């Protein structure tokens, strides 16, 4: 024999079939959504790391005083250097005080 509590639960579930089905469907959709989000996070994390490392990102940045094309040519011809390039950057008073060497807008950072 069921206790009065379980008797009421079963009677309510059976008596309100539409509401019971809506709750079951809502829970199923919620569990599915959480699973999809977790799976997507894993896949995106893995694929974004693979894509980043497949482009062989720069692994060094050198800051120096202004230089000419001869210095770029010299660096490109060093053993172990695949490619080298230069770009201009102007440090403003607020970025220089923090030690940044970005552009005057403080948004551009050198690739490292």
VOMILUM-486282 format. One line per 2 residues: number of its first residue (from 1); their letters; for each residue x, y, z of N, C-alpha, C. Coordinates in nm, 2 decimals. Example, Ala and Ser with C-alpha at 12.3 -4.5 7.8 and 13.67 -1.06 7.14 Angstrom:
# residues 2
1) AS) 1.32/-0.57/0.78/1.23/-0.45/0.78/1.32/-0.33/0.78; 1.28/-0.22/0.71/1.37/-0.11/0.71/1.29/0.00/0.79
END
This chain:
# residues 112
1) XX) 0.08/-0.12/0.00/0.00/0.00/0.00/0.09/0.12/0.00; 0.05/0.22/-0.08/0.13/0.35/-0.09/0.09/0.44/0.03
3) XX) 0.19/0.52/0.07/0.16/0.62/0.17/0.07/0.73/0.11; 0.01/0.80/0.20/-0.08/0.91/0.15/-0.01/1.01/0.06
5) XX) 0.12/1.04/0.09/0.19/1.13/0.01/0.21/1.08/-0.14; 0.25/0.96/-0.16/0.27/0.90/-0.29/0.14/0.88/-0.36
7) XX) 0.04/0.85/-0.29/-0.10/0.84/-0.35/-0.14/0.97/-0.41; -0.12/1.08/-0.33/-0.15/1.21/-0.38/-0.07/1.25/-0.51
9) XX) 0.06/1.22/-0.50/0.15/1.25/-0.61/0.10/1.18/-0.74; 0.08/1.05/-0.73/0.03/0.98/-0.85/-0.10/1.02/-0.89
11) XX) -0.19/1.06/-0.80/-0.32/1.11/-0.84/-0.31/1.24/-0.91; -0.22/1.33/-0.86/-0.21/1.46/-0.93/-0.14/1.44/-1.07
13) XX) -0.04/1.36/-1.08/0.02/1.33/-1.21/-0.08/1.28/-1.31; -0.16/1.18/-1.27/-0.26/1.12/-1.35/-0.38/1.22/-1.38
15) XX) -0.41/1.30/-1.29/-0.52/1.39/-1.30/-0.49/1.51/-1.39; -0.37/1.55/-1.40/-0.32/1.67/-1.48/-0.22/1.62/-1.58
17) XX) -0.27/1.54/-1.67/-0.18/1.48/-1.77/-0.11/1.59/-1.86; -0.18/1.69/-1.90/-0.12/1.79/-1.99/-0.01/1.87/-1.91
19) XX) -0.04/1.91/-1.79/0.06/1.98/-1.71/0.18/1.89/-1.69; 0.16/1.76/-1.66/0.27/1.66/-1.63/0.35/1.65/-1.76
21) XX) 0.29/1.64/-1.87/0.37/1.63/-2.00/0.45/1.76/-2.03; 0.39/1.87/-2.00/0.46/2.00/-2.02/0.59/2.01/-1.93
23) XX) 0.57/1.96/-1.81/0.69/1.96/-1.71/0.79/1.86/-1.76; 0.75/1.75/-1.80/0.85/1.65/-1.85/0.92/1.70/-1.97
25) XX) 0.85/1.76/-2.07/0.91/1.81/-2.19/1.00/1.93/-2.15; 0.96/2.01/-2.06/1.05/2.13/-2.02/1.18/2.08/-1.96
27) XX) 1.17/1.98/-1.87/1.29/1.93/-1.81/1.38/1.87/-1.92; 1.32/1.79/-2.01/1.40/1.73/-2.12/1.47/1.83/-2.20
29) XX) 1.40/1.94/-2.24/1.46/2.05/-2.32/1.57/2.11/-2.24; 1.55/2.14/-2.12/1.65/2.20/-2.03/1.78/2.11/-2.03
31) XX) 1.76/1.99/-2.00/1.88/1.90/-2.00/1.95/1.89/-2.13; 1.87/1.89/-2.24/1.93/1.89/-2.37/2.01/2.01/-2.40
33) XX) 1.95/2.13/-2.36/2.02/2.26/-2.38/2.15/2.27/-2.30; 2.15/2.22/-2.18/2.27/2.22/-2.10/2.38/2.13/-2.16
35) XX) 2.33/2.02/-2.21/2.43/1.93/-2.28/2.48/1.98/-2.40; 2.40/2.05/-2.48/2.45/2.12/-2.60/2.55/2.23/-2.57
37) XX) 2.52/2.31/-2.47/2.61/2.42/-2.44/2.74/2.36/-2.39; 2.74/2.26/-2.31/2.87/2.20/-2.26/2.94/2.14/-2.37
39) XX) 2.88/2.07/-2.46/2.94/2.01/-2.57/3.00/2.11/-2.67; 2.93/2.22/-2.69/2.98/2.32/-2.78/3.10/2.39/-2.72
41) XX) 3.10/2.41/-2.59/3.21/2.47/-2.52/3.34/2.38/-2.54; 3.32/2.26/-2.52/3.44/2.17/-2.54/3.49/2.17/-2.68
43) XX) 3.40/2.16/-2.78/3.44/2.16/-2.92/3.50/2.29/-2.96; 3.44/2.40/-2.92/3.50/2.53/-2.96/3.63/2.55/-2.90
45) XX) 3.65/2.52/-2.77/3.78/2.53/-2.71/3.89/2.45/-2.78; 3.86/2.33/-2.81/3.95/2.24/-2.88/3.98/2.30/-3.02
47) XX) 3.88/2.33/-3.10/3.90/2.38/-3.23/3.97/2.52/-3.24; 3.94/2.61/-3.15/4.00/2.74/-3.15/4.15/2.73/-3.12
49) XX) 4.18/2.64/-3.02/4.32/2.62/-2.99/4.40/2.56/-3.11; 4.34/2.46/-3.17/4.40/2.40/-3.29/4.42/2.50/-3.40
51) XX) 4.32/2.58/-3.43/4.33/2.69/-3.53/4.43/2.79/-3.50; 4.44/2.83/-3.37/4.54/2.93/-3.34/4.68/2.87/-3.36
53) XX) 4.71/2.75/-3.31/4.84/2.70/-3.32/4.87/2.65/-3.47; 4.77/2.63/-3.55/4.80/2.60/-3.69/4.85/2.71/-3.77
55) XX) 4.83/2.84/-3.73/4.88/2.95/-3.80/5.02/2.99/-3.76; 5.07/2.92/-3.67/5.21/2.95/-3.62/5.22/3.09/-3.58
57) XX) 5.16/3.13/-3.47/5.16/3.27/-3.42/5.30/3.31/-3.38; 5.32/3.44/-3.39/5.46/3.50/-3.36/5.49/3.46/-3.22
59) XX) 5.61/3.44/-3.19/5.65/3.40/-3.06/5.75/3.49/-3.00; 5.78/3.61/-3.06/5.87/3.70/-3.01/5.84/3.84/-3.06
61) XX) 5.86/3.94/-2.98/5.84/4.08/-3.02/5.96/4.16/-2.97; 6.02/4.24/-3.05/6.14/4.32/-3.01/6.10/4.46/-3.03
63) XX) 6.12/4.54/-2.92/6.10/4.68/-2.93/6.24/4.75/-2.94; 6.25/4.85/-3.03/6.37/4.92/-3.05/6.34/5.06/-3.09
65) XX) 6.45/5.13/-3.10/6.44/5.27/-3.15/6.41/5.26/-3.30; 6.37/5.36/-3.36/6.34/5.36/-3.51/6.46/5.30/-3.58
67) XX) 6.43/5.22/-3.69/6.53/5.15/-3.76/6.49/5.15/-3.91; 6.59/5.11/-3.99/6.56/5.11/-4.14/6.55/4.97/-4.20
69) XX) 6.54/4.96/-4.33/6.52/4.84/-4.40/6.64/4.74/-4.38; 6.76/4.80/-4.36/6.87/4.71/-4.34/6.86/4.63/-4.22
71) XX) 6.81/4.68/-4.11/6.79/4.60/-3.99/6.69/4.49/-4.01; 6.58/4.52/-4.08/6.48/4.42/-4.11/6.55/4.31/-4.19
73) XX) 6.62/4.34/-4.29/6.69/4.24/-4.37/6.79/4.16/-4.29; 6.86/4.22/-4.20/6.95/4.15/-4.11/6.88/4.05/-4.02
75) XX) 6.77/4.09/-3.97/6.69/4.00/-3.88/6.64/3.89/-3.96; 6.58/3.91/-4.08/6.53/3.81/-4.16/6.63/3.70/-4.20
77) XX) 6.75/3.74/-4.21/6.86/3.65/-4.25/6.93/3.58/-4.13; 6.88/3.60/-4.01/6.94/3.53/-3.90/6.90/3.38/-3.90
79) XX) 6.99/3.30/-3.85/6.95/3.16/-3.85/6.84/3.13/-3.76; 6.74/3.05/-3.80/6.62/3.02/-3.72/6.51/3.11/-3.74
81) XX) 6.53/3.23/-3.81/6.42/3.32/-3.82/6.35/3.29/-3.96; 6.22/3.26/-3.95/6.15/3.23/-4.07/6.10/3.35/-4.14
83) XX) 6.05/3.45/-4.06/6.01/3.58/-4.12/6.02/3.68/-4.02; 6.03/3.81/-4.06/6.04/3.92/-3.97/5.97/4.04/-4.04
85) XX) 5.91/4.12/-3.96/5.84/4.24/-4.01/5.85/4.35/-3.91; 5.81/4.47/-3.96/5.81/4.58/-3.87/5.68/4.65/-3.88
87) XX) 5.65/4.72/-3.77/5.53/4.81/-3.77/5.56/4.93/-3.67; 5.50/5.03/-3.70/5.51/5.15/-3.62/5.42/5.15/-3.50
89) XX) 5.46/5.21/-3.39/5.37/5.23/-3.28/5.42/5.35/-3.21; 5.32/5.43/-3.16/5.35/5.55/-3.09/5.29/5.54/-2.95
91) XX) 5.37/5.55/-2.85/5.33/5.54/-2.71/5.28/5.68/-2.66; 5.17/5.69/-2.61/5.12/5.81/-2.55/5.17/5.82/-2.40
93) XX) 5.14/5.93/-2.34/5.19/5.96/-2.21/5.12/5.86/-2.11; 4.99/5.82/-2.13/4.93/5.73/-2.04/4.98/5.59/-2.06
95) XX) 5.01/5.55/-2.18/5.06/5.41/-2.20/5.20/5.40/-2.16; 5.28/5.50/-2.18/5.42/5.50/-2.15/5.44/5.49/-2.00
97) XX) 5.35/5.55/-1.92/5.37/5.55/-1.78/5.34/5.41/-1.72; 5.25/5.33/-1.80/5.22/5.19/-1.75/5.32/5.09/-1.81
99) XX) 5.41/5.14/-1.90/5.50/5.05/-1.96/5.45/4.99/-2.09; 5.33/5.02/-2.14/5.28/4.97/-2.26/5.35/5.03/-2.38
101) XX) 5.36/4.96/-2.49/5.42/5.02/-2.61/5.32/5.01/-2.73; 5.20/5.02/-2.70/5.09/5.02/-2.80/5.08/5.14/-2.88
103) XX) 4.98/5.16/-2.96/4.96/5.28/-3.04/4.91/5.39/-2.95; 4.89/5.50/-3.01/4.84/5.62/-2.93/4.70/5.60/-2.88
105) XX) 4.63/5.51/-2.93/4.49/5.48/-2.88/4.49/5.38/-2.77; 4.61/5.32/-2.75/4.62/5.22/-2.64/4.55/5.09/-2.66
107) XX) 4.50/5.07/-2.79/4.43/4.94/-2.82/4.52/4.84/-2.89; 4.61/4.89/-2.97/4.70/4.80/-3.05/4.81/4.75/-2.97
109) XX) 4.82/4.62/-2.96/4.93/4.55/-2.88/5.01/4.47/-2.98; 5.14/4.47/-2.96/5.22/4.39/-3.05/5.19/4.24/-3.03
111) XX) 5.20/4.17/-3.14/5.18/4.02/-3.14/5.29/3.96/-3.07; 5.26/3.87/-2.98/5.37/3.79/-2.91/5.35/3.65/-2.93
END
